[in-house]
Amino acid sequence: MAPVPLIPLIVATILSVHGLRSRSLSFSGAATAFMVGFSILAVPVRTVGVTLIVFYLIGSRATKYGKKRKAKLEDDYQDAGYRSGAQVLCNSFTALLASGIWCLAFAPNMLPWSLIDSYVYSGSTLLEGVPYGDGQWCPLDATVSSGLSRALMFMALGHFACCLGDTLASELGILSSRAPILITTLKTVPPGTNGGVSLGGTLASLFGGLSMGVTMFILLIAENAHCRSSWMTILPPLVLWGGVAGAGGSLLDSFLGATLQRTRYSVDKKIILTGHAVEPDRGRKDTVKVISGLNLLTNNQVNLLSSIVTALLIARLASTSETFSVLHL
């Protein structure tokens, strides 16, 4: 039986308790955050876990920024900030998946992933990897296991950059002095509309993606000597694809929100009805109109879909660009 990684266990506990006490997480949200946090923090490449912490801290700060004004624009802003287990999972699923596959391939004896290792076919070529040990190679090395580790690292980057970019775009863009425009029609819409974009929000999403790329770069060269010796070759792709995932993922989220997620607006109260606290339109005293979108996906489902697509695309593009650079050398 592999020993329990104490530091990841302690850090995951502190973060989940902090989220519960600060009311940024519900009980189910805190429990889910603990399980997800422990699983990702236990990855031997500590960069992934620490990037998760940075993502959480920046996102939480942005959510609380300007909360008084946000409360005037959305009907249940406080409830929206009280994240449930489903919300936590939807905003961490792809990074959790990438972490799990990485551990099963390169560190199968690491808890908690060792608990499911026996259920994975040992002869699978997909999970056949070179043991990582104590940083024996750079996780972004495209020559290790046909680039599997590199693809998974960029998959995690794509996820964090997309989710942080979307969070900053939503939480800071709504505070813009200029009304946003709907991404599908380019017409002005009320702040808080699903699919509404603004220059400030787009720049915020780009900053979020770039910050995740820079964070992963700093952490990788700090913890791994092999990454440190080739820092000039790993900095550009991390920053580039981080920025692409931040801005591009946020725009994809906006497009899905504008088309597949319904936005309701109270004309009398001049406030977006976000739908966290469900109230039927029939019997309401105020006039409600639908601004955009079909009632097919919830906000959680839009976040999940956009993060999955973005993370997979970034993993693919980053791996392809590395292949081309190797061929030209």
SVG drawing of the C-alpha trace seen along z (x, -y; Angstrom):
<svg xmlns="http://www.w3.org/2000/svg" viewBox="-50 -53 71 60">
<polyline fill="none" stroke="black" stroke-width="0.4" points="0.0,0.0 1.5,-3.4 1.9,-5.9 -0.6,-8.8 0.9,-12.0 0.6,-14.2 1.3,-17.6 -1.4,-17.3 -3.8,-16.0 -3.2,-18.9 -3.3,-21.6 -6.5,-20.1 -8.1,-20.1 -7.1,-23.8 -8.4,-25.0 -11.8,-23.2 -12.3,-24.4 -11.4,-27.9 -13.9,-27.8 -16.6,-26.5 -15.9,-29.1 -15.7,-32.0 -19.0,-30.8 -17.5,-30.6 -18.2,-26.8 -21.3,-24.9 -20.8,-21.7 -21.0,-19.6 -18.6,-22.1 -16.1,-21.8 -16.2,-18.0 -15.8,-17.9 -13.0,-20.5 -11.2,-18.3 -11.4,-15.2 -10.4,-17.0 -7.7,-19.0 -6.1,-16.0 -6.1,-14.0 -4.5,-16.8 -2.0,-17.9 -0.9,-14.3 0.6,-14.3 4.4,-14.1 4.7,-17.0 3.8,-19.6 3.4,-22.2 -0.1,-21.0 -1.3,-21.1 0.2,-24.5 -1.3,-25.9 -4.7,-24.7 -4.1,-26.7 -3.2,-29.8 -6.2,-29.3 -8.4,-29.0 -7.0,-32.1 -7.2,-34.4 -10.7,-33.1 -12.0,-33.5 -10.6,-37.0 -12.2,-38.0 -15.6,-36.6 -15.7,-38.8 -14.4,-41.9 -17.2,-44.5 -19.8,-42.3 -22.1,-45.1 -22.4,-46.2 -22.8,-42.6 -25.7,-42.1 -27.5,-44.9 -27.0,-43.2 -27.9,-39.6 -30.9,-38.4 -29.1,-35.9 -25.4,-36.9 -24.6,-35.7 -26.1,-32.3 -24.1,-32.1 -20.9,-32.6 -21.8,-29.8 -20.4,-27.0 -21.9,-23.5 -20.2,-20.2 -21.4,-20.1 -20.0,-23.5 -16.6,-22.5 -16.5,-19.3 -17.5,-21.0 -14.7,-23.5 -12.0,-20.9 -13.0,-17.8 -10.5,-18.0 -7.6,-18.9 -8.6,-16.0 -8.7,-13.6 -5.3,-14.7 -3.8,-14.3 -5.3,-10.8 -4.0,-9.6 -0.6,-11.1 -0.3,-9.3 -1.5,-6.0 1.1,-6.3 4.1,-7.7 3.5,-7.2 1.0,-4.4 1.9,-3.8 0.9,-7.3 -2.3,-7.6 -5.1,-8.1 -4.6,-7.0 -3.0,-3.7 -6.4,-2.6 -7.7,-2.3 -4.5,-1.2 -5.4,2.5 -8.5,1.9 -6.4,0.6 -5.2,3.3 -1.4,3.5 -0.6,4.2 -2.3,1.1 0.1,-0.8 -1.9,-4.0 -0.7,-4.0 2.8,-2.6 5.1,-5.3 8.6,-6.0 8.6,-6.2 9.0,-9.8 10.7,-9.1 12.2,-12.2 12.1,-14.4 14.2,-12.2 12.9,-14.1 11.0,-17.2 7.2,-16.6 7.1,-18.7 9.6,-16.4 8.0,-15.4 10.3,-12.4 9.0,-10.7 6.3,-8.1 5.5,-9.6 4.7,-12.9 2.0,-11.6 3.3,-13.6 3.6,-16.8 0.1,-16.4 -1.3,-15.9 0.5,-18.9 -0.9,-21.1 -4.3,-19.6 -4.1,-20.7 -2.9,-24.1 -5.7,-24.4 -8.2,-23.6 -6.9,-26.1 -6.4,-28.9 -9.8,-28.4 -11.6,-28.3 -9.7,-31.2 -10.0,-33.2 -13.8,-32.7 -14.0,-33.5 -12.1,-36.8 -14.1,-37.7 -17.4,-37.1 -16.5,-38.6 -14.6,-41.6 -16.3,-42.1 -19.6,-42.6 -18.2,-45.7 -17.2,-47.4 -18.5,-50.9 -19.6,-50.0 -22.5,-47.6 -21.4,-44.3 -22.4,-43.0 -23.8,-39.6 -21.1,-37.5 -23.5,-36.1 -25.3,-39.3 -22.9,-42.1 -25.9,-43.9 -25.7,-45.6 -27.1,-43.5 -27.4,-44.0 -24.3,-43.2 -24.4,-39.6 -26.0,-38.2 -24.7,-34.8 -22.7,-35.3 -22.1,-39.0 -18.5,-40.1 -16.6,-43.3 -13.1,-44.6 -12.4,-44.6 -13.7,-41.1 -11.7,-39.7 -8.5,-41.3 -9.2,-39.9 -9.6,-36.4 -6.3,-36.8 -4.6,-37.9 -6.0,-34.9 -4.6,-32.5 -1.2,-34.1 -1.0,-34.0 -1.6,-30.3 1.1,-29.8 3.6,-31.9 2.7,-30.1 3.3,-26.7 6.6,-27.9 7.9,-29.3 6.9,-26.2 8.3,-23.8 11.8,-25.4 11.7,-25.7 11.0,-22.0 12.7,-20.2 16.3,-20.5 15.7,-19.2 13.0,-21.8 15.3,-24.4 18.1,-23.6 15.8,-24.0 13.7,-27.0 14.1,-28.9 12.2,-26.2 9.4,-25.7 8.6,-29.3 7.1,-30.4 4.7,-27.5 3.4,-27.7 2.7,-31.5 1.4,-31.2 -1.1,-28.3 -2.0,-29.7 -3.1,-32.9 -4.9,-31.1 -6.7,-28.9 -7.7,-31.9 -9.1,-34.2 -10.2,-31.4 -11.8,-29.3 -13.7,-32.3 -15.0,-33.2 -16.1,-29.6 -17.9,-29.7 -19.6,-32.9 -20.7,-31.4 -22.1,-28.3 -23.8,-30.6 -25.3,-32.8 -26.7,-29.9 -27.4,-27.0 -28.1,-28.7 -31.1,-30.8 -30.7,-34.3 -33.8,-35.8 -34.1,-39.5 -36.4,-41.4 -37.4,-44.5 -38.9,-46.2 -36.1,-45.4 -33.4,-45.8 -31.6,-42.7 -30.5,-39.4 -32.3,-36.3 -29.5,-33.9 -31.6,-30.8 -29.7,-29.6 -32.8,-30.2 -35.5,-28.9 -38.7,-31.0 -41.3,-30.4 -42.0,-33.3 -45.8,-32.7 -47.2,-34.7 -44.3,-37.2 -45.3,-40.8 -42.4,-42.0 -42.0,-41.7 -39.5,-39.0 -38.1,-38.6 -35.6,-36.1 -32.6,-37.9 -30.7,-35.1 -30.1,-31.3 -32.0,-28.1 -32.8,-26.4 -30.6,-23.4 -27.6,-23.8 -27.0,-25.1 -24.1,-27.3 -22.3,-24.4 -22.7,-22.3 -21.5,-25.2 -18.4,-25.6 -17.7,-21.8 -18.1,-21.6 -16.0,-24.7 -13.2,-23.6 -13.1,-20.0 -13.0,-21.2 -10.3,-23.9 -8.1,-21.5 -8.2,-18.8 -7.5,-21.3 -4.6,-22.9 -3.1,-19.5 -3.3,-18.6 -2.0,-21.9 0.9,-22.0 1.9,-18.5 1.7,-19.1 3.7,-22.3 6.4,-20.5 6.4,-17.7 6.9,-20.3 9.7,-22.0 11.5,-18.7 11.2,-17.9 12.8,-21.2 15.7,-20.8"/>
</svg>
